Amino acid sequence: MDTLKNNKGTLAAIIIFIVAMFLYNLFFKSETITLPSEALAVSIGDDVIKMREELQAVTLSQNVFSSPSFLLLVDFSTEVPQQQVGRPNPFNIIGRD
């Protein structure tokens, strides 16, 4: 309760700011909602179609796979052994499987 008494000015400033923002939004903010036109709705996916066409134009030279630098690459992957997945009854008490 002492901290509330010591910080009356800060609390009052916060409350005044919140009330001022509420009143500003209530009286001065316009409520216009713009709906997209049909022309805009038709052109929404154009950038995706253009990107797809550009990606289809990309070609990869098969010579990359026969180059000496590619053939010198070493595979360091390890195989993950098969493990039991989950519990027979996941809602049973832990330790009573």
C-alpha positions, -999 to 999 in steps of 0.1 A, spaced: 0 0 0 30 23 6 42 19 -29 8 30 -42 10 61 -21 45 68 -33 37 64 -69 4 84 -72 18 106 -99 30 78 -121 -3 59 -117 -23 91 -124 -2 97 -156 -8 61 -168 -46 64 -162 -47 98 -180 -28 84 -209 -51 54 -212 -82 76 -210 -68 100 -236 -60 71 -260 -95 57 -255 -111 91 -262 -89 97 -293 -99 63 -307 -135 70 -299 -138 104 -315 -110 109 -341 -103 76 -356 -121 70 -389 -141 38 -393 -136 34 -430 -131 -2 -442 -117 -6 -476 -127 -36 -496 -104 -50 -523 -116 -44 -558 -121 -72 -582 -90 -61 -602 -69 -64 -571 -85 -98 -562 -76 -111 -596 -39 -100 -593 -33 -115 -558 -17 -147 -571 2 -132 -600 35 -129 -580 33 -166 -571 27 -176 -607 56 -155 -619 79 -170 -593 68 -205 -603 76 -197 -640 110 -184 -630 118 -215 -610 108 -238 -639 133 -220 -661 161 -229 -637 183 -258 -650 209 -278 -632 239 -291 -651 245 -328 -647 282 -322 -649 282 -311 -613 276 -347 -601 306 -360 -621 330 -332 -610 361 -342 -589 351 -319 -560 316 -336 -558 331 -371 -559 355 -362 -530 326 -355 -506 323 -380 -478 290 -391 -462 293 -389 -423 257 -399 -416 249 -426 -391 219 -448 -392 194 -444 -364 184 -478 -350 148 -489 -347 133 -481 -313 100 -487 -297 76 -459 -303 54 -446 -275 37 -466 -247 10 -492 -250 -14 -471 -230 -2 -435 -228 -29 -427 -201 -17 -454 -177 4 -443 -146 41 -439 -154 60 -471 -144 30 -494 -150 35 -504 -186 
